[in-house]
Each structure stands twice: as structure tokens, then as C-alpha cells.
Amino acid sequence: MTEQPQPELRWAPQEPKPNTAGRTWLIVGLIVAALIIVGVLLFFLLPRGGSPEPGSSASASPTQSTSPSPSPSSEPSMTPITTPPAPVDPTVEAFRGQVEGYLDDAVTGLDIVAGSDGQAAGGVVDFLQADAQRLSEMAPPSSIQDAWSSTLRDYADDLVKLRSAVDSGQDLTGPLADARTSVETVRQTVGL
């Protein structure tokens, strides 16, 4: 058997780690520079607590005026009272655009109530009552104001009856039909 030469083990130095001192000083320097910039900006941009003191100005010199200066009167003058302009009467078309979403939701909501029962139906009726309240707060055109108010009041009353029928567990057919009829009347009032 031939003997193979075994490699000699020798100590060899490890490769030196890269010098990161320069990189560290660069980062520290950038942070210090950023803090100095922020400090300078705050110094110049923040208002100071003191108010400027009055002083004489070189440009203020008396001049002759051809118009007489107003003399103080012994009676204080009334300040004019301005009244806000009257609200603009919206057109029926513009008002229809404002209320159409609520009225479409009312029809959809009544369909949902017809397919629901108990607590789910009660929650939908609550939303419909809130929408009816929002509708009553909108200013209708004067040409349909009386019809709008009365039909909307009827719709709100029918929603109250529907809510009490839901709460008591009664048959919803009658109150639901009344609410559908009244919401259609409201829709017809604005031309939907």
C-alpha cells in the first residue's frame, strides 16, 4: 500500500473585515446635518411670542388734503343690518335629482321588508324612517310644497304603522301595501 502524502496544516490569517468606520461617520454626519437643517427651519418659520413695537416711520409725513376730513359726531351711527338673501326656490327637476336616491331606496327597502321578518325588517324600517326625516328637511319648490309636505307626512305615518306591525309580529301585508302606495304618491309628486 502506498502512502499518500498528507497535507500539512498551517495557520493562515482570516481575511480582514471591511472597515465600516467611514460609513458610520457618514451616517452620523448626515443625521447631524438633517437636525441642523430642521433647527434652522424651525427658527425662521415659527412665529415669535413678542409683538412688534410701534415706532416712527420716515414715510409718514403730513400732507395737504383737498377733501375735508370727517369730524367726529356726537351720536353714534347705526351699523347697517344686512339680511341674508332669500333662499332660491329650486326647480322641480333639481329637487327631483336631490330626492330620487332616497325615494328609490324607499321602494327597495319596502321590497326587503316584504321578504324579511322580525329584527331585520325592523332595522330596514328604521332606515326608511330616517330617510323620510331627511326628505322632510329638504326645501321643495314652492310649486309642489303643499303636495310634497302632505304626501311625505302620509308616507311617514305609514312607516310608523309598519314599524309597529313589525314590532308586534302582526301580518305586514296591509301596512306594507299602504307604505308602498304612499311612497308611490310621493314619487309622483316630484315626477318620478
GULUM-560718 format. One record per atom (N, C-alpha, C): residue in one letter; x, y, z. Coordinates in Angstrom, 1 decimal, m for minus. Example, Ala and Ser with C-alpha at 12.3 -4.5 7.8 and 13.67 -1.06 7.14 Angstrom:
% residues 2
> residuo/xx/yy/zz
> A/13.2/m5.7/7.8
> A/12.3/m4.5/7.8
> A/13.2/m3.3/7.8
> S/12.8/m2.2/7.1
> S/13.7/m1.1/7.1
> S/12.9/0.0/7.9
//
This chain:
% residues 192
> residuo/xx/yy/zz
> M/0.8/m1.1/0.0
> M/0.0/0.0/0.0
> M/0.9/1.2/0.0
> T/0.5/2.1/m0.9
> T/1.3/3.3/m1.0
> T/0.7/4.4/m0.1
> E/1.6/5.0/0.5
> E/1.2/6.0/1.4
> E/1.1/7.4/0.7
> Q/m0.1/8.0/0.8
> Q/m0.2/9.3/0.2
> Q/0.2/10.4/1.1
> P/0.8/11.4/0.5
> P/1.3/12.4/1.4
> P/0.1/13.2/2.0
> Q/0.1/13.4/3.2
> Q/m0.9/14.2/3.9
> Q/m0.6/15.6/3.8
> P/m1.6/16.4/3.6
> P/m1.3/17.9/3.5
> P/m0.9/18.4/4.9
> E/m0.1/19.4/4.8
> E/0.3/20.0/6.1
> E/m0.7/21.0/6.5
> L/m1.0/21.0/7.8
> L/m1.9/22.0/8.3
> L/m1.1/23.2/8.7
> R/m1.4/24.3/8.2
> R/m0.7/25.6/8.5
> R/m1.7/26.6/8.9
> W/m1.3/27.5/9.8
> W/m2.2/28.6/10.2
> W/m2.1/29.6/9.1
> A/m3.4/30.1/8.7
> A/m3.5/31.2/7.8
> A/m4.4/32.3/8.4
> P/m4.0/33.5/8.2
> P/m4.9/34.6/8.8
> P/m6.2/34.7/8.0
> Q/m7.2/35.0/8.7
> Q/m8.5/35.2/8.1
> Q/m8.5/36.6/7.4
> E/m9.4/36.7/6.4
> E/m9.4/37.9/5.6
> E/m9.9/39.0/6.6
> P/m9.3/40.2/6.5
> P/m9.8/41.3/7.4
> P/m11.2/41.7/7.1
> K/m11.9/42.1/8.1
> K/m13.3/42.6/7.9
> K/m13.2/44.0/7.3
> P/m14.2/44.3/6.5
> P/m14.1/45.6/5.8
> P/m14.2/46.7/6.9
> N/m13.6/47.8/6.6
> N/m13.6/48.9/7.5
> N/m14.9/49.7/7.4
> T/m15.7/49.7/8.4
> T/m17.0/50.4/8.3
> T/m17.0/51.7/9.1
> A/m15.9/52.1/9.5
> A/m15.8/53.3/10.3
> A/m16.2/54.5/9.4
> G/m15.7/54.5/8.2
> G/m16.1/55.6/7.3
> G/m17.6/55.7/7.0
> R/m18.2/54.6/6.8
> R/m19.6/54.5/6.6
> R/m20.4/55.0/7.8
> T/m20.0/54.6/9.0
> T/m20.6/55.0/10.2
> T/m20.5/56.5/10.4
> W/m19.3/57.1/10.1
> W/m19.2/58.5/10.3
> W/m20.0/59.3/9.2
> L/m20.2/58.7/8.1
> L/m21.0/59.3/7.0
> L/m22.5/59.4/7.5
> I/m23.0/58.3/8.1
> I/m24.4/58.3/8.5
> I/m24.6/59.3/9.7
> V/m23.6/59.3/10.6
> V/m23.7/60.2/11.8
> V/m23.7/61.7/11.2
> G/m22.8/61.9/10.3
> G/m22.8/63.3/9.7
> G/m24.0/63.7/9.0
> L/m24.7/62.8/8.3
> L/m25.9/63.1/7.6
> L/m27.0/63.4/8.6
> I/m27.1/62.6/9.7
> I/m28.1/62.8/10.7
> I/m27.9/64.2/11.4
> V/m26.7/64.5/11.7
> V/m26.4/65.8/12.3
> V/m26.8/67.0/11.4
> A/m26.5/66.8/10.1
> A/m26.8/67.8/9.1
> A/m28.3/68.0/9.0
> A/m29.1/66.9/9.0
> A/m30.5/67.0/8.9
> A/m31.1/67.7/10.2
> L/m30.6/67.4/11.4
> L/m31.0/68.0/12.6
> L/m30.7/69.5/12.5
> I/m29.6/69.9/12.0
> I/m29.3/71.3/11.9
> I/m30.2/72.0/11.0
> I/m30.5/71.4/9.8
> I/m31.5/72.0/8.9
> I/m32.9/72.1/9.5
> V/m33.3/71.1/10.2
> V/m34.6/71.2/10.9
> V/m34.6/72.3/11.9
> G/m33.6/72.5/12.7
> G/m33.5/73.5/13.7
> G/m33.5/74.9/13.0
> V/m32.8/75.1/11.9
> V/m32.8/76.4/11.2
> V/m34.1/76.7/10.7
> L/m34.8/75.7/10.1
> L/m36.1/75.9/9.6
> L/m37.1/76.3/10.7
> L/m37.1/75.6/11.8
> L/m37.9/75.9/12.9
> L/m37.7/77.3/13.4
> F/m36.4/77.7/13.5
> F/m36.0/79.0/14.0
> F/m36.6/80.1/13.1
> F/m36.6/80.0/11.8
> F/m37.1/81.0/10.9
> F/m38.6/81.0/10.7
> L/m39.2/79.8/10.7
> L/m40.6/79.7/10.4
> L/m41.6/79.8/11.5
> L/m41.2/79.5/12.7
> L/m42.1/79.6/13.9
> L/m42.2/81.0/14.3
> P/m43.5/81.4/14.6
> P/m43.7/82.8/15.0
> P/m43.1/83.0/16.4
> R/m42.7/84.2/16.6
> R/m42.1/84.5/17.9
> R/m43.2/85.1/18.8
> G/m43.1/85.0/20.1
> G/m44.1/85.4/21.1
> G/m44.3/86.9/21.2
> G/m43.2/87.7/21.0
> G/m43.3/89.1/21.1
> G/m44.0/89.8/19.9
> S/m44.7/90.9/20.2
> S/m45.3/91.6/19.1
> S/m44.5/92.8/18.7
> P/m44.5/93.3/17.5
> P/m43.7/94.4/17.1
> P/m44.1/95.6/17.8
> E/m43.1/96.4/18.2
> E/m43.3/97.7/18.9
> E/m43.5/98.8/17.9
> P/m44.5/99.7/18.2
> P/m44.7/100.8/17.3
> P/m43.5/101.7/17.3
> G/m43.2/102.3/16.2
> G/m42.1/103.2/16.1
> G/m42.4/104.2/15.0
> S/m41.6/105.2/14.9
> S/m41.9/106.2/13.9
> S/m41.3/105.8/12.6
> S/m42.0/106.2/11.5
> S/m41.6/105.8/10.2
> S/m41.2/107.1/9.4
> A/m40.3/106.9/8.6
> A/m39.8/108.1/7.8
> A/m40.8/108.5/6.7
> S/m41.7/107.6/6.3
> S/m42.6/107.9/5.2
> S/m43.8/108.6/5.7
> A/m44.1/108.6/7.0
> A/m45.3/109.3/7.5
> A/m45.0/110.7/7.6
> S/m45.5/111.5/6.7
> S/m45.4/113.0/6.8
> S/m46.7/113.6/6.5
> P/m47.0/114.6/7.1
> P/m48.3/115.3/6.9
> P/m48.4/115.9/5.5
> T/m49.5/115.8/4.8
> T/m49.6/116.4/3.5
> T/m51.0/117.2/3.5
> Q/m51.0/118.1/2.6
> Q/m52.3/118.9/2.5
> Q/m53.3/118.0/1.7
> S/m54.5/118.1/2.2
> S/m55.6/117.3/1.5
> S/m56.6/118.3/1.0
> T/m57.2/118.1/m0.1
> T/m58.2/119.0/m0.6
> T/m59.6/118.6/m0.1
> S/m59.8/117.3/0.3
> S/m61.1/116.9/0.8
> S/m61.1/117.1/2.3
> P/m62.2/117.5/2.8
> P/m62.3/117.8/4.3
> P/m62.3/116.4/5.0
> S/m61.6/116.5/6.2
> S/m61.6/115.2/7.0
> S/m62.9/115.1/7.8
> P/m63.3/113.9/8.0
> P/m64.6/113.7/8.7
> P/m64.4/114.1/10.2
> S/m65.4/114.8/10.7
> S/m65.3/115.2/12.1
> S/m66.1/114.2/12.9
> P/m65.7/114.0/14.1
> P/m66.4/113.0/14.9
> P/m67.8/113.6/15.3
> S/m68.8/112.7/15.2
> S/m70.2/113.2/15.5
> S/m70.5/112.8/17.0
> S/m71.4/113.5/17.6
> S/m71.7/113.2/18.9
> S/m72.6/112.0/19.1
> E/m73.4/111.7/18.0
> E/m74.2/110.5/18.1
> E/m73.6/109.3/17.3
> P/m73.6/108.2/17.9
> P/m73.1/107.0/17.2
> P/m74.0/106.6/16.0
> S/m73.4/106.3/14.9
> S/m74.2/105.9/13.7
> S/m74.6/104.5/13.8
> M/m75.7/104.2/13.2
> M/m76.3/102.8/13.2
> M/m75.5/102.0/12.2
> T/m75.1/100.8/12.6
> T/m74.4/100.0/11.6
> T/m75.5/99.3/10.8
> P/m75.3/99.2/9.5
> P/m76.4/98.7/8.7
> P/m76.6/97.2/9.0
> I/m77.8/96.8/9.0
> I/m78.2/95.4/9.2
> I/m78.4/94.8/7.9
> T/m77.7/93.8/7.6
> T/m77.8/93.1/6.4
> T/m78.6/91.8/6.6
> T/m79.6/91.6/5.8
> T/m80.4/90.3/5.9
> T/m79.9/89.4/4.8
> P/m79.8/88.1/5.1
> P/m79.4/87.2/4.1
> P/m80.4/87.1/3.0
> P/m79.9/86.9/1.8
> P/m80.9/86.8/0.7
> P/m81.8/85.6/0.9
> A/m83.0/85.8/0.3
> A/m84.0/84.7/0.4
> A/m83.5/83.5/m0.3
> P/m83.8/82.3/0.3
> P/m83.3/81.1/m0.4
> P/m83.9/81.0/m1.8
> V/m83.1/80.5/m2.7
> V/m83.5/80.3/m4.1
> V/m84.5/79.1/m4.1
> D/m85.6/79.3/m4.8
> D/m86.6/78.3/m5.0
> D/m86.0/77.3/m6.0
> P/m85.8/76.0/m5.6
> P/m85.2/75.1/m6.6
> P/m86.3/74.7/m7.6
> T/m85.8/74.3/m8.8
> T/m86.7/73.8/m9.8
> T/m87.1/72.4/m9.4
> V/m88.2/72.0/m10.0
> V/m88.7/70.6/m9.7
> V/m87.7/69.6/m10.2
> E/m87.1/69.9/m11.3
> E/m86.1/68.9/m11.9
> E/m84.9/68.8/m10.9
> A/m84.4/70.0/m10.4
> A/m83.3/69.9/m9.5
> A/m83.7/69.2/m8.2
> F/m84.9/69.5/m7.7
> F/m85.3/68.9/m6.4
> F/m85.5/67.4/m6.7
> R/m86.0/67.0/m7.8
> R/m86.2/65.6/m8.2
> R/m84.8/64.9/m8.1
> G/m83.8/65.5/m8.6
> G/m82.4/64.9/m8.5
> G/m81.9/64.8/m7.1
> Q/m82.3/65.7/m6.2
> Q/m81.9/65.6/m4.8
> Q/m82.6/64.4/m4.1
> V/m83.9/64.2/m4.4
> V/m84.6/63.2/m3.6
> V/m84.8/61.8/m4.3
> E/m84.3/61.7/m5.5
> E/m84.5/60.5/m6.3
> E/m83.9/59.3/m5.6
> G/m82.7/59.5/m5.1
> G/m82.0/58.4/m4.5
> G/m82.7/57.8/m3.2
> Y/m83.2/58.8/m2.4
> Y/m83.9/58.4/m1.2
> Y/m85.2/57.6/m1.6
> L/m85.9/58.1/m2.6
> L/m87.2/57.5/m3.0
> L/m87.0/56.2/m3.7
> D/m85.9/56.0/m4.4
> D/m85.6/54.7/m5.0
> D/m85.2/53.7/m3.9
> D/m84.5/54.2/m2.9
> D/m84.1/53.4/m1.7
> D/m85.4/53.0/m0.9
> A/m86.4/53.8/m0.9
> A/m87.6/53.5/m0.2
> A/m88.3/52.3/m0.8
> V/m88.4/52.4/m2.2
> V/m89.0/51.2/m2.9
> V/m88.3/49.9/m2.6
> T/m86.9/50.0/m2.7
> T/m86.1/48.8/m2.5
> T/m86.2/48.4/m1.0
> G/m86.3/49.3/m0.1
> G/m86.4/49.0/1.3
> G/m87.7/48.3/1.6
> L/m88.8/48.7/1.0
> L/m90.1/48.1/1.2
> L/m90.1/46.7/0.6
> D/m89.4/46.5/m0.5
> D/m89.2/45.1/m1.0
> D/m88.5/44.2/m0.1
> I/m87.4/44.8/0.6
> I/m86.7/44.0/1.5
> I/m87.5/43.6/2.7
> V/m88.3/44.6/3.2
> V/m89.2/44.3/4.4
> V/m90.2/43.2/4.0
> A/m90.7/43.2/2.8
> A/m91.6/42.2/2.4
> A/m91.0/40.8/2.5
> G/m89.7/40.7/2.2
> G/m89.0/39.4/2.2
> G/m88.3/39.1/3.5
> S/m88.4/40.0/4.5
> S/m87.8/39.8/5.8
> S/m88.8/39.6/6.9
> D/m88.3/39.3/8.1
> D/m89.2/39.3/9.2
> D/m88.4/39.6/10.5
> G/m89.2/40.0/11.5
> G/m88.6/40.3/12.8
> G/m87.6/41.4/12.8
> Q/m86.5/41.2/13.4
> Q/m85.5/42.2/13.7
> Q/m84.9/42.8/12.4
> A/m84.7/42.0/11.4
> A/m84.2/42.5/10.1
> A/m85.1/43.5/9.5
> A/m86.4/43.2/9.5
> A/m87.4/44.1/8.9
> A/m87.5/45.4/9.7
> G/m87.4/45.2/11.0
> G/m87.4/46.4/11.8
> G/m86.2/47.4/11.6
> G/m85.1/46.8/11.3
> G/m83.9/47.7/11.0
> G/m84.1/48.4/9.7
> V/m84.6/47.7/8.7
> V/m84.9/48.4/7.4
> V/m85.9/49.5/7.5
> V/m86.9/49.2/8.3
> V/m88.0/50.3/8.5
> V/m87.4/51.5/9.2
> D/m86.4/51.2/10.2
> D/m85.8/52.3/10.8
> D/m85.0/53.2/9.8
> F/m84.3/52.5/8.9
> F/m83.6/53.3/7.9
> F/m84.5/54.1/7.0
> L/m85.7/53.5/6.7
> L/m86.6/54.2/5.8
> L/m87.2/55.4/6.6
> Q/m87.4/55.3/7.9
> Q/m87.9/56.4/8.7
> Q/m86.9/57.5/8.7
> A/m85.6/57.1/8.9
> A/m84.5/58.2/8.9
> A/m84.5/58.9/7.5
> D/m84.6/58.1/6.4
> D/m84.6/58.8/5.1
> D/m85.8/59.7/4.9
> A/m87.0/59.3/5.5
> A/m88.2/60.1/5.4
> A/m87.9/61.4/6.2
> Q/m87.2/61.3/7.3
> Q/m86.9/62.5/8.1
> Q/m86.0/63.4/7.3
> R/m85.0/62.9/6.6
> R/m84.1/63.7/5.7
> R/m84.9/64.3/4.6
> L/m85.8/63.6/4.0
> L/m86.6/64.2/2.9
> L/m87.5/65.3/3.4
> S/m88.0/65.2/4.7
> S/m88.8/66.3/5.2
> S/m88.0/67.6/5.5
> E/m86.7/67.4/5.7
> E/m85.8/68.6/6.0
> E/m85.4/69.3/4.7
> M/m85.6/68.7/3.5
> M/m85.2/69.4/2.3
> M/m86.3/70.4/1.9
> A/m85.9/71.5/1.3
> A/m86.8/72.5/0.9
> A/m87.3/72.3/m0.5
> P/m88.6/71.9/m0.7
> P/m89.1/71.7/m2.0
> P/m89.4/72.9/m2.8
> P/m89.6/72.9/m4.1
> P/m90.0/74.0/m4.8
> P/m91.4/74.5/m4.3
> S/m91.6/75.8/m4.4
> S/m92.9/76.3/m3.9
> S/m94.1/75.8/m4.7
> S/m93.9/75.4/m6.0
> S/m95.0/74.9/m6.8
> S/m95.5/73.5/m6.3
> I/m94.7/72.8/m5.6
> I/m95.2/71.5/m5.1
> I/m95.1/71.3/m3.6
> Q/m94.8/72.4/m2.9
> Q/m94.6/72.4/m1.5
> Q/m95.7/71.8/m0.7
> D/m96.9/72.2/m0.9
> D/m98.1/71.6/m0.2
> D/m98.3/70.2/m0.4
> A/m98.2/69.8/m1.7
> A/m98.4/68.4/m2.1
> A/m97.3/67.5/m1.5
> W/m96.1/68.1/m1.6
> W/m94.9/67.3/m1.1
> W/m95.0/67.1/0.4
> S/m95.4/68.1/1.2
> S/m95.5/68.0/2.6
> S/m96.6/67.0/3.0
> S/m97.7/67.1/2.4
> S/m98.8/66.2/2.8
> S/m98.5/64.7/2.4
> T/m98.0/64.5/1.2
> T/m97.7/63.1/0.8
> T/m96.6/62.5/1.6
> L/m95.6/63.3/1.9
> L/m94.5/62.8/2.7
> L/m94.9/62.5/4.2
> R/m95.8/63.4/4.7
> R/m96.4/63.1/6.0
> R/m97.1/61.8/6.0
> D/m97.9/61.5/5.0
> D/m98.7/60.3/4.9
> D/m97.7/59.1/4.8
> Y/m96.6/59.2/4.1
> Y/m95.6/58.1/4.0
> Y/m95.0/57.9/5.3
> A/m94.6/59.0/6.0
> A/m94.0/58.8/7.3
> A/m95.0/58.1/8.3
> D/m96.2/58.5/8.3
> D/m97.2/57.8/9.1
> D/m97.4/56.4/8.8
> D/m97.4/56.0/7.5
> D/m97.5/54.6/7.1
> D/m96.2/53.8/7.6
> L/m95.1/54.5/7.6
> L/m93.9/53.8/8.1
> L/m94.0/53.5/9.6
> V/m94.6/54.5/10.3
> V/m94.8/54.3/11.8
> V/m95.7/53.1/12.0
> K/m96.8/53.0/11.2
> K/m97.7/51.8/11.3
> K/m97.0/50.5/10.9
> L/m96.2/50.6/9.9
> L/m95.4/49.4/9.5
> L/m94.4/48.9/10.6
> R/m93.8/49.9/11.2
> R/m92.8/49.6/12.3
> R/m93.6/48.9/13.5
> S/m94.7/49.5/13.8
> S/m95.5/48.9/15.0
> S/m96.0/47.5/14.6
> A/m96.3/47.3/13.3
> A/m96.7/45.9/12.9
> A/m95.6/44.9/13.0
> V/m94.4/45.4/12.6
> V/m93.2/44.5/12.7
> V/m92.9/44.2/14.2
> D/m93.0/45.2/15.0
> D/m92.7/45.0/16.5
> D/m93.6/44.1/17.1
> S/m94.9/44.2/16.7
> S/m95.9/43.3/17.4
> S/m96.0/42.0/16.7
> G/m95.4/41.7/15.6
> G/m95.4/40.4/15.0
> G/m96.7/40.2/14.1
> Q/m97.4/41.3/13.8
> Q/m98.6/41.2/13.0
> Q/m98.3/40.9/11.6
> D/m99.3/40.6/10.8
> D/m99.2/40.4/9.4
> D/m98.8/41.8/8.7
> L/m97.8/41.8/7.9
> L/m97.3/43.1/7.3
> L/m98.0/43.4/6.0
> T/m98.9/42.6/5.5
> T/m99.5/42.8/4.2
> T/m100.2/44.2/4.1
> G/m101.0/44.5/5.0
> G/m101.8/45.8/4.9
> G/m100.9/47.0/5.1
> P/m100.1/47.1/6.2
> P/m99.2/48.2/6.4
> P/m98.2/48.4/5.3
> L/m97.7/47.2/4.7
> L/m96.7/47.3/3.7
> L/m97.4/47.8/2.4
> A/m98.6/47.4/2.1
> A/m99.3/47.9/0.9
> A/m99.5/49.4/1.1
> D/m99.9/49.9/2.3
> D/m100.1/51.3/2.5
> D/m98.9/52.1/2.3
> A/m97.7/51.6/2.8
> A/m96.5/52.3/2.7
> A/m96.0/52.3/1.2
> R/m96.3/51.3/0.5
> R/m95.9/51.3/m1.0
> R/m96.8/52.3/m1.7
> T/m98.0/52.4/m1.4
> T/m98.9/53.3/m2.1
> T/m98.5/54.8/m1.8
> S/m98.2/55.0/m0.5
> S/m97.8/56.4/m0.1
> S/m96.4/56.8/m0.7
> V/m95.5/55.9/m0.8
> V/m94.2/56.2/m1.4
> V/m94.4/56.4/m2.9
> E/m95.2/55.7/m3.5
> E/m95.5/56.0/m5.0
> E/m96.2/57.3/m5.2
> T/m97.0/57.7/m4.2
> T/m97.6/59.1/m4.3
> T/m96.6/60.1/m4.2
> V/m95.6/59.9/m3.2
> V/m94.5/60.9/m3.1
> V/m93.7/61.0/m4.3
> R/m93.4/59.8/m4.9
> R/m92.6/59.8/m6.2
> R/m93.3/60.5/m7.3
> Q/m94.7/60.3/m7.4
> Q/m95.4/61.0/m8.4
> Q/m95.4/62.5/m8.2
> T/m95.4/62.9/m7.0
> T/m95.4/64.4/m6.7
> T/m94.2/65.1/m7.3
> V/m93.0/64.4/m7.3
> V/m91.8/65.0/m7.9
> V/m91.6/64.6/m9.4
> G/m92.5/63.8/m9.9
> G/m92.4/63.4/m11.3
> G/m91.6/62.1/m11.5
> L/m91.5/61.2/m10.6
> L/m90.7/60.0/m10.8
> L/m91.7/58.9/m11.1
//
